[in-house]
Amino acid sequence: MDDVRPIRAKTGTNQEGASAHNRRVIMDALRVNRSLSRADLARATRLTKQTVSNIVEELEGDGLVVSLDAVRRGRGQPSTPYRLVAEGAFAIGLHIDRYLTRAVAVDLLGNVLVRAETSLSLGSPALGVKAILDLIEGVRRDLGTLHRQSEKRLVGLGVAMPGPFGLEAKDDDPWMMAAWQNFPLLETLAAGTGLEVGLQNDAAASATAERMVGAAHGLDHAVCLYLGYGIGAGLILNGELYSGSTGNAGEIGMVLSPPSSEQGERRPLEHRASLASLYQHMGMNAADPDLYQALAAASQNRDPMLMSWIGSAATDLRWSVQLIETIFDPESVILCGTAPEPLARLLIEAMHPLLPSIAEHRDRRAPRLQLGMSDPWASALGAAAEPISRTFDPRFSAILKTRDSA
């Protein structure tokens, strides 16, 4: 009898008209488990063996799935595992930050194939968007050099930038990219590239990256606490990214401190515990091109001024983790963002011990708090993962569609 091993997968449906959902479920199961046989897929997704066979053959024909050498488990017949084809699809991701923008090209598995960056004028999107289009063109050209069929398999452009979106902001507000928020960015990029363009805030983009290739891979419930110029939270709920009614879900950096006679006015969390607050504390210029290296060095040397900020920021972030756990009950909270890794590790260390929480149960599989991607390119990777997720990941709304619309 074949060994039965645990497989992580979402459930498919054998109802009429659900082929789009089932196709995405099969691809998601292969992404999470690396490789599975048709029998494994049928058992995990609760689809019929015939449905699985039909979908696998269709995916093979589309160049998205490939069979591997047959393997024997136990006394049964050999089974043929299948895996996703990395070159089956490509996407481009763009992270627009205050003083520069980064672009990456990835394959279906999230491998970064090309990356490039350029400086950006914070208050001049009309000029900045031209530099961005040139950057994207260069990345596409380099990708085409690596894979001649990449243009035919390019599924879209994902854009990440600081939120929140749709709020009134003063032009001189240092916490908001007001000029860029009011610029018709998506329409301009779509017209200039000919690609379908999607937008998410940088915290959501980092959560997408963590789900695809990082610490949230295989988790259905996780919150990514994003530490960048500001602070945000990317929410992975029931295996899908939750963005809220206006795309602003997870803007935890705007949560106000409780009133206190010592604090005076109530201040948003990101004014106290973000990288921008660290820059102010240490007298650093956020536009300095060597800022990342300077922060990494200060962290490795445990600079006294930096350590004093960490002590204060860790108190706020510890409270944030307890708040996140109480509201969302995630399997894990993942600290990620654009901070240098040595700095992020110091913060994780200072945040322990964590506050008592409903997350303290005995059957935990993942740590309450863990370090994710701490890399200035993480949001660009997550932005690139968004078109792939939009194209291939399960969307349960697909069950409600007819066969024609699916």
Disulfide bonds with the S-S distance in Angstrom:
none
